[in-house]
């Protein structure tokens, strides 16, 4: 296992495109693989593992995907609330997944029943905006005065990444996830329940943390540990 080198063109590897997976799912993948002592690396949102571990990794990914489907496909819907149905049988799985992520970011409760999307009738305007945006390929604007809200998932994953990098600032998975998070955070405002001032402080610390670990060829581990600890402390009251 230790001899596997994904950069060696003669090394047999398996690649998994996880670009449609959420940040939290990819964080879970990295954690489970580490616990299982499976060698792996990331190229953006693509997971690379030794070919000898393909069967084990397939099982791990299937399990995580099943758990996520059970948890994420149903957001809290009030049993007494009037619902609107959207028949989306002509949408691809990727499009439905992207729509689910949008609805989550805008705190719109929803449930999938096969290819039918159920949402509160009171949220029709927001859902129509999401549908129009995906169908036109345009930019979604629900509130003209603010950018989309970062999800609770992003908040929790950033908190977990800070914890990982505080323990080990050279954690490759942690650094990869931090980079992905920073790209996502740039276009989103603070998550629900987090004051804007706190979120600005957290994202500023996260930027400094990434810089400390990617500055030239010499990561500043001590500074990174301190910054990761500060980020963890700032976010803890809101988790």
RAGI-V635413 format. One record per backbone hydrogen bond with DSSP energy under -0.5 kcal/mol. NH is the residue of the N-H (numbers start at 1). CO is the residue of the C=O. E is the energy in kcal/mol with one decimal. If there is no record, write none. Layout:
nh = [NH NH]
co = [CO CO]
e = [E E]
//
This chain:
nh = [4 8 9 11 13 14 16 18 18 21 26 27 28 29 30 31 32 33 34 35 36 37 38 39 41 43 45 46 47 47 48 49 50 51 53 54 57 58 59 60 61 62 63 64 65 66 67 68 69 70 71 72 73 75 75 81 84 86 88 88 91 96 97 98 99 100 101 102 103 104 105 106 107 108 109 111 112 113 116 117 117 118 119 120 121 123 124 127 128 129 130 131 132 133 134 135 136 137 138 146 150 155 156 157 158 159 160 161 162 163 164 165 166 167 168 171 172 175 176 177 178 179 180 181 182 183 184 185 186 187 188 189 192 194 195 199 200 201 202 203 204 205 206 207 208 209 210 211 212 213 214 215 216 218 220 221 224 225 226 227 228 229 230 231 232 233 234 235 236 237 238 239]
co = [1 5 7 8 11 49 47 16 45 18 22 23 24 25 26 27 28 29 30 31 32 34 33 37 48 46 43 43 16 45 41 14 39 12 50 51 53 54 55 56 57 58 59 60 61 62 63 64 65 66 67 68 69 73 110 78 119 117 86 115 88 92 93 94 95 96 97 98 99 100 101 102 104 103 107 118 73 116 113 86 115 111 84 109 82 120 121 123 124 125 126 127 128 129 130 131 132 133 133 143 189 151 152 153 154 155 156 157 158 159 160 161 162 163 164 168 170 171 172 173 174 175 176 177 178 179 180 181 182 184 185 148 150 191 193 195 196 197 198 199 200 201 202 203 204 205 206 207 208 209 210 211 214 215 212 219 220 221 222 223 224 225 226 227 228 229 230 231 232 233 235 236]
e = [-1.1 -1.9 -0.6 -2.1 -0.6 -3.0 -2.9 -0.9 -1.9 -1.6 -2.2 -2.3 -2.0 -2.3 -2.4 -2.1 -2.6 -2.6 -1.9 -2.3 -2.0 -1.3 -2.7 -0.6 -1.9 -2.5 -0.5 -1.7 -2.7 -0.5 -2.7 -2.3 -0.6 -1.8 -1.5 -1.5 -2.7 -2.7 -1.9 -2.1 -2.9 -2.5 -2.2 -2.3 -2.6 -2.2 -2.4 -2.4 -2.3 -2.0 -1.8 -3.8 -1.4 -0.6 -2.6 -1.8 -3.1 -2.3 -0.8 -2.3 -1.7 -2.3 -2.2 -2.3 -2.2 -2.3 -2.0 -2.1 -2.6 -2.2 -2.3 -1.8 -1.6 -2.9 -0.6 -1.8 -0.9 -2.8 -1.6 -2.7 -0.5 -2.9 -2.0 -0.6 -2.8 -2.1 -1.6 -2.3 -3.1 -1.9 -2.0 -2.8 -2.7 -2.2 -2.3 -2.5 -2.0 -1.5 -1.1 -1.9 -2.5 -1.8 -2.6 -2.5 -2.4 -2.0 -2.3 -2.6 -2.2 -1.8 -2.2 -2.7 -1.7 -1.5 -2.5 -1.9 -0.6 -2.3 -2.3 -2.5 -2.1 -2.1 -2.0 -2.7 -2.5 -1.6 -1.7 -3.1 -1.5 -1.0 -2.1 -3.1 -0.5 -2.0 -0.6 -2.3 -2.6 -1.9 -2.6 -2.8 -2.1 -2.3 -2.4 -2.2 -2.1 -2.6 -2.4 -2.2 -2.4 -1.3 -1.1 -1.0 -0.6 -1.3 -2.8 -1.3 -2.3 -2.6 -2.0 -2.7 -2.9 -2.0 -2.1 -2.7 -2.4 -2.1 -2.3 -2.0 -1.8 -0.6 -2.2 -1.7]
//
